[in-house]
Amino acid sequence: MVVLEKNNRRLYWSSKLRNLTDLNQSQAVAAELTSIVGQLNWDATQAGDYCDELVSFAQSFVDYIVSSSELSRKAIKALSDALLFYEDIKMLVIKALLNYLTSVNEETPAESMLENVFNLLREMPAPVAKKRKFVACYFNASRNVGKQLKYKQMQKLYQTVWFAYLKFEHPPSVLKALLPFLAETVMPIVPEPHLLVDFFIRSSQLGDPYSVLALSGIFNLMVKHNFDYPNFYGEVYALTKYPICYSSHRVRFFELLDIFLSSTHLPSYLVAGFVKRLSRMALLAPLETVEPLLTLIRNMLVRHPDIQTLYHRSEPVTVEQDPYNVDEPDLKLSGALDSSLWEIKTLQQHWFLDAAKRANFIDKGMAHMESSVRWKSGDDIWQRQMDKKFGVHQEMDEEGEGKRMEPDQDEDPEQEAPLGPVPTTFLPPKSLFRDGAFAFGDYWRN
Amino acid sequence: MAKKSAKKSTRIEKSQKKKKEQRTNPFELKFNRAKHQVLGKKTNNKTGVPGASRKKADDARKATLFNEYKTFGKVNVVVDKRVGERDPNLTSEEKLAKRFALERQRAFIKRGQKFRLEEPQDDSDDGEQLTHRGETLAEIEKHDRPLSEDEEEGTNGNISADIVARSHFGGGPSYMNATDNKAQTRKDMIAELIAKTKQQRYDKQMQRDEQLDMTDKLDEQWKQLVAEGGLGDVIAGRQKNEESTAQETKATEGYDTLVRQLQVDSRRVRASERLKTPEELAKEERDRLQVLEKERLKRMGADGSMAHRSADDDDDNMERFEKSDFVVKYGPDGLLLNSEKVEKPTVRVVRIDNESSDEDEEYEEDEDEEGEDDDDEDGEEDDDGEASELSGDDDVDGHQDDDDEDEEPFEEIIKAPSEKRAKKATAAAPEKKKEKKSVGGGKLAKAGNSLPFVFDMPKSYEVFKELLHNRPAAEVALITERLIKCHHPSLKEGNKQRLARLFMFALRYFDETAANKESVDVAKLDSLTKTLYALLRFNPDDGAKCVRALLKRFRTLAVKKRRRIPGFNVVAFLRLVPTLFPASDVWHPVVTPCFIVATHILSNAHIISPRDAAIGLLLCSTLVEYVCDGKRYLPEVIAFLRGVLLTAIDHKEEERSPTGTFPISQPHRTMLLIKQKTKQVDVQPVSLSEVVTSPKSDSSEVSEQFKLSIIRCTVGLVQKFAQIYSQTTAYGAIFRPFEQLLSRLPVENYPEALAEDVGDLRKTLNAELSIRSRLLQLQRQKTQKPMVKMLEPRFEENFDPERPRLNRDANRKGKKAEDKRMVHKYKKELRGTVRELRFVLISH
């Protein structure tokens, strides 16, 4: 009878969850749950029923999360905010989830399941030591819930469920978010973070965006948990390639690179190699990347005074060709320390005035302070250019007026466009295409 | 006491004596008291009469001292110039005879010359001439001042002089004679008088009218003659006329009046600058271009020092357009500034076919409106007195004479010379002044034979498009050219705005033409480019705004579909911009955003087919135009070219293009790879129409020839950029990878010409690399530290301890300071003296 009762309750809750249409209704579910639990009499004999109620809810909750395919991250967040706020429910849900994950045998389960579970784990409040809240608790019976609610046990449980989850092969969309989340949020909580290394190393071999993200996790381990990872910088160096400048995760990459190279105790050949590689990249970088890249290089030079020989030598030597070899994977052999930053000199001729000015640091004395690396989006740059006044009446485009950005502080004061009418060419054109410097007719015809 | 009385007694004695002689009033006698009595001295003065003695003294002085004074310092000889006086051979009688002869000679001088001021004009004698303002009076007399009508008539409203003389002062008998001894009433007499006066006046009027008519006639003839071929004919004609006696007087009269008129006119017309020789014009043009080039280079300056006065030649042109001191300017509200200087536009409409009447009315209405506007404005803006002053006499005269003359400077510029000639021809035979004239006469291109000369300004884009639709490029050019001419800003108020609108239409039409997916009409785009350039010069600011608006649209599109390569129209537009605006400026409101859009496309659009690559390459060749002058570095283009070259090479998946926009999977990864031998293929330039018209196809469908031409284009671009960036320090870093890529091209499969191209490029690159790779390690420029200012003691020569600041203070030296000091001293002394005197007065 009890079993039947249990199944009934499960069915009841799962149907309840399944019928959720609005995100606000999750609050109602939570209220109902607490009211049901509250109605139960405080009695040792009834402890079983009371626990069963919560357990059956937790199981139906996990079922719901795992099976439904179109659950958004928002919906899961709303649910977990309403329900997993209570420590006892959360513990029971984790337990149920763990049961489920261990029962899955296949290597690559459904993507939606992995995504939902990740979202749940991500949105679930991390275990906390104090100020915890419960739906109900009692301590005297053998089947009590409270006994297992100690913080350390919670941590352990959290770790176990994460590891159970990490054994699967994750889809790219999940993996991209998962790697930074593990490195930043999970790693400080779990009691044995070094166990995550396997996962990081495995994903670092996956290729471009993942390797960087995985490396950031490894770097965290190295810094905080004294983890030894030989040739870490060699791997980072191998990842620092031209296409990064054009990829969408360039901001993240260069931020991480900045962090990797933040130590002042790094050998100068290493930093010099990176700086040279970065300046080579800047030679082919798109507009949005050039300026931050230049700032990054400048910061490196400020941070590591040893490599200031790259832009200033008291006794310069003429070299037959650039001693730096881009294609050399070994930083020690790259010859960067004997080189100079001629690339930055070239970038002083960059077509975009701001970028060209940014490259002028090479001619000045080095600053004493690093400056923050500003990533401007293409829209920002565009808007700023379009906002500049021009013409006799110095009129602005109507659309530009509202969106004027506050000027950067360390930037040179915004240069105003010259007064007077817009300059035009003074030789009338003869033809659209054939009239220029490029021998157009040799390579194009109608 | 005793002494005094004694004196008195002697005085009384004397006075008594005089009383007897002159009976002078003793109270009038005055005595000068002698200070010292000198013994034995005789006084010859009359005593007691000071006036007499004074007179005596005066006379004595006049006789002696005054004469002496008058001849003081004078050394002179009196020469006797009487006739024959100095000839000792002549006897006195002969002398007298000679003098008599001269006397008689003088008597023969005419009576009228008796009162002449100047001497009779002998040969030897150059008599003095009276002048007024440097001109002799005789000349001034000749100088005939044009008489106003009032002056000319003289008797206007008055009774003529002889009548007055007769009636007022005539006297009885003559009066009786004139009236046939009949006694007339006074009333009759007056009536007669009035009638006579009227008759006289009428006669005079008739005479003047006749003269005026004749002058007019002659004017017309003159004009005709000028139109036919200069003044030479006139003279010839005159000579011919002289032979025929009947016409003679008339012709000479006409000629005289003409000469007179010309004299009068010449005084009214201000002298203009002489015509310039072609060499001078060429030199001027060269100078102008030099100045502009200098400005451009300044704006190009890499240090960001932007010229604050832009090198806009438009101003220059304006000056040339308006030779006089008038510039077409519009206020912020779109109304013409100092419009009072503008000639009222003469409306010229050509009747085309039959639809003219409506048009005319419209124009006239416009004119009326405009007139009102003008008036309004006059009221508003008369406060700048200078302008209204300037539009004083001269302009009024201009109005009187001819309406079209003053407009000519404007039209001259926008019209070809041949047209001007045509216009003259039409002007030669005018029937009425207000006749409709042809504006754009002559220059008829073959294409334009059927085109009307005057077009209405299209009110909407649809109308404009209709106008140009389905017309060949030459006609499009002609139509737009005529549109611009007909609506030149100087012709009518508001035309500037109309032209700005026209620029917008033309730009839109340009875009639409380029966006045509069926064909590429490069000729049409060319002519539209010229049109846009011509239009932009009138109002560069508005033009820039239009261009920016279109650019904004392209940018939104490029951001929205950032993985898609844009159409040909975007590239054509980006190519258009550097023909209109200087691309070498370090910052330019139009060109810089264009840079942003172009590089955004290159770095974001995914190249999935050779066609996409072709468009990308077209964009690269467009960007050559942007950077070839300033040699600004374009990372995106370099990266793109490397990507394209990589697709022409059999490479592994790990090897990625720098941009990451090229496909990574087979077969697209090597879409430009030539696998078979294609020795016999003739590599043509890339066909634009093929690029534009072909649907977005797979690489599999693309012919080998197309691939080869793309590769050829890439090689050409690499060469061009290697040339542009040959001076950069990082030449090796930029172009060594290209050399490596080129060496991996499957040249053995290429046709010989292309293989040769690749080989040549490799050779030049290698040569350049070996030179340019030699680099000096960087060293920061040492900035010279400014010297610390040394503080040395200052020694003063001629130091005066009493006046220690004398040498240090410049104001204390020199004549001025000396004068000041003296004035000060004088004042001080004066004050002291006054005080002393006052003290003395008080104390006494």
Chai-1 contact restraints between the chains, C-beta under 6 A:
chainA,res_idxA,chainB,res_idxB,connection_type,confidence,min_distance_angstrom,max_distance_angstrom,comment,restraint_id
A,Y242,B,P658,contact,1.0,0.0,6.0,A-B,restraint_1
A,P243,B,R656,contact,1.0,0.0,6.0,A-B,restraint_2
A,P243,B,G660,contact,1.0,0.0,6.0,A-B,restraint_3
A,Y246,B,S603,contact,1.0,0.0,6.0,A-B,restraint_4
A,Y246,B,T659,contact,1.0,0.0,6.0,A-B,restraint_5
A,Y246,B,G660,contact,1.0,0.0,6.0,A-B,restraint_6
A,S247,B,G660,contact,1.0,0.0,6.0,A-B,restraint_7
A,L283,B,P635,contact,1.0,0.0,6.0,A-B,restraint_8
A,L284,B,P635,contact,1.0,0.0,6.0,A-B,restraint_9
A,L284,B,I638,contact,1.0,0.0,6.0,A-B,restraint_10
A,L284,B,A639,contact,1.0,0.0,6.0,A-B,restraint_11
A,L284,B,P658,contact,1.0,0.0,6.0,A-B,restraint_12
A,A285,B,P635,contact,1.0,0.0,6.0,A-B,restraint_13
A,P286,B,S603,contact,1.0,0.0,6.0,A-B,restraint_14
A,P286,B,E636,contact,1.0,0.0,6.0,A-B,restraint_15
A,L287,B,T599,contact,1.0,0.0,6.0,A-B,restraint_16
A,Y311,B,L778,contact,1.0,0.0,6.0,A-B,restraint_17
A,H312,B,Q779,contact,1.0,0.0,6.0,A-B,restraint_18
A,H312,B,R780,contact,1.0,0.0,6.0,A-B,restraint_19
A,R313,B,Q777,contact,1.0,0.0,6.0,A-B,restraint_20
A,R313,B,Q779,contact,1.0,0.0,6.0,A-B,restraint_21
A,P316,B,L776,contact,1.0,0.0,6.0,A-B,restraint_22
A,P316,B,Q777,contact,1.0,0.0,6.0,A-B,restraint_23
A,P316,B,Q779,contact,1.0,0.0,6.0,A-B,restraint_24
A,V317,B,Q777,contact,1.0,0.0,6.0,A-B,restraint_25
A,T318,B,L776,contact,1.0,0.0,6.0,A-B,restraint_26
A,V319,B,L775,contact,1.0,0.0,6.0,A-B,restraint_27
A,E320,B,R774,contact,1.0,0.0,6.0,A-B,restraint_28
A,Q321,B,G732,contact,1.0,0.0,6.0,A-B,restraint_29
A,Q321,B,S773,contact,1.0,0.0,6.0,A-B,restraint_30
A,D322,B,G732,contact,1.0,0.0,6.0,A-B,restraint_31
A,S340,B,Q777,contact,1.0,0.0,6.0,A-B,restraint_32
A,S340,B,L778,contact,1.0,0.0,6.0,A-B,restraint_33
A,W342,B,T729,contact,1.0,0.0,6.0,A-B,restraint_34
A,W342,B,A730,contact,1.0,0.0,6.0,A-B,restraint_35
A,E343,B,A730,contact,1.0,0.0,6.0,A-B,restraint_36
A,E343,B,A733,contact,1.0,0.0,6.0,A-B,restraint_37
A,K345,B,T729,contact,1.0,0.0,6.0,A-B,restraint_38
A,T346,B,Y633,contact,1.0,0.0,6.0,A-B,restraint_39
A,T346,B,T728,contact,1.0,0.0,6.0,A-B,restraint_40
A,T346,B,T729,contact,1.0,0.0,6.0,A-B,restraint_41
A,T346,B,A730,contact,1.0,0.0,6.0,A-B,restraint_42
A,Q349,B,R632,contact,1.0,0.0,6.0,A-B,restraint_43
A,Q349,B,Y633,contact,1.0,0.0,6.0,A-B,restraint_44
A,H350,B,Y633,contact,1.0,0.0,6.0,A-B,restraint_45
A,W351,B,F595,contact,1.0,0.0,6.0,A-B,restraint_46
A,W351,B,R632,contact,1.0,0.0,6.0,A-B,restraint_47
A,W351,B,L634,contact,1.0,0.0,6.0,A-B,restraint_48
A,L353,B,V586,contact,1.0,0.0,6.0,A-B,restraint_49
A,L353,B,W587,contact,1.0,0.0,6.0,A-B,restraint_50
A,W382,B,I596,contact,1.0,0.0,6.0,A-B,restraint_51
A,Q385,B,T592,contact,1.0,0.0,6.0,A-B,restraint_52
A,Q385,B,P593,contact,1.0,0.0,6.0,A-B,restraint_53
A,F390,B,P589,contact,1.0,0.0,6.0,A-B,restraint_54
A,G391,B,D541,contact,1.0,0.0,6.0,A-B,restraint_55
A,V392,B,D541,contact,1.0,0.0,6.0,A-B,restraint_56
A,P418,B,M306,contact,1.0,0.0,6.0,A-B,restraint_57
A,P418,B,A307,contact,1.0,0.0,6.0,A-B,restraint_58
A,P418,B,H308,contact,1.0,0.0,6.0,A-B,restraint_59
A,P418,B,S310,contact,1.0,0.0,6.0,A-B,restraint_60
A,L419,B,H308,contact,1.0,0.0,6.0,A-B,restraint_61
A,G420,B,R309,contact,1.0,0.0,6.0,A-B,restraint_62
A,G420,B,S310,contact,1.0,0.0,6.0,A-B,restraint_63
A,P421,B,D312,contact,1.0,0.0,6.0,A-B,restraint_64
A,P421,B,P540,contact,1.0,0.0,6.0,A-B,restraint_65
A,P421,B,D541,contact,1.0,0.0,6.0,A-B,restraint_66
A,V422,B,P540,contact,1.0,0.0,6.0,A-B,restraint_67
A,V422,B,D541,contact,1.0,0.0,6.0,A-B,restraint_68
A,V422,B,A544,contact,1.0,0.0,6.0,A-B,restraint_69
A,V422,B,P589,contact,1.0,0.0,6.0,A-B,restraint_70
A,P423,B,S310,contact,1.0,0.0,6.0,A-B,restraint_71
A,P423,B,A311,contact,1.0,0.0,6.0,A-B,restraint_72
A,P423,B,D312,contact,1.0,0.0,6.0,A-B,restraint_73
A,P423,B,P582,contact,1.0,0.0,6.0,A-B,restraint_74
A,T424,B,L536,contact,1.0,0.0,6.0,A-B,restraint_75
A,T424,B,P540,contact,1.0,0.0,6.0,A-B,restraint_76
A,T424,B,F581,contact,1.0,0.0,6.0,A-B,restraint_77
A,T425,B,P582,contact,1.0,0.0,6.0,A-B,restraint_78
A,F426,B,L292,contact,1.0,0.0,6.0,A-B,restraint_79
A,F426,B,D313,contact,1.0,0.0,6.0,A-B,restraint_80
A,P428,B,Y533,contact,1.0,0.0,6.0,A-B,restraint_81
A,P429,B,T529,contact,1.0,0.0,6.0,A-B,restraint_82
A,P429,B,Y533,contact,1.0,0.0,6.0,A-B,restraint_83
A,P429,B,T579,contact,1.0,0.0,6.0,A-B,restraint_84
A,S431,B,D526,contact,1.0,0.0,6.0,A-B,restraint_85
A,L432,B,L525,contact,1.0,0.0,6.0,A-B,restraint_86
A,L432,B,D526,contact,1.0,0.0,6.0,A-B,restraint_87
A,L432,B,T529,contact,1.0,0.0,6.0,A-B,restraint_88
A,L432,B,R575,contact,1.0,0.0,6.0,A-B,restraint_89
A,G436,B,E625,contact,1.0,0.0,6.0,A-B,restraint_90
A,A437,B,V624,contact,1.0,0.0,6.0,A-B,restraint_91
A,A437,B,C628,contact,1.0,0.0,6.0,A-B,restraint_92
A,F438,B,S621,contact,1.0,0.0,6.0,A-B,restraint_93
A,F438,B,V624,contact,1.0,0.0,6.0,A-B,restraint_94
A,F438,B,K720,contact,1.0,0.0,6.0,A-B,restraint_95
A,Y443,B,P685,contact,1.0,0.0,6.0,A-B,restraint_96
A,Y443,B,C713,contact,1.0,0.0,6.0,A-B,restraint_97
A,Y443,B,G716,contact,1.0,0.0,6.0,A-B,restraint_98
A,W444,B,P685,contact,1.0,0.0,6.0,A-B,restraint_99
A,W444,B,V686,contact,1.0,0.0,6.0,A-B,restraint_100
A,W444,B,L688,contact,1.0,0.0,6.0,A-B,restraint_101
A,R445,B,P685,contact,1.0,0.0,6.0,A-B,restraint_102
A,R445,B,S687,contact,1.0,0.0,6.0,A-B,restraint_103
A,N446,B,V522,contact,1.0,0.0,6.0,A-B,restraint_104
A,N446,B,L688,contact,1.0,0.0,6.0,A-B,restraint_105
A,N446,B,S689,contact,1.0,0.0,6.0,A-B,restraint_106
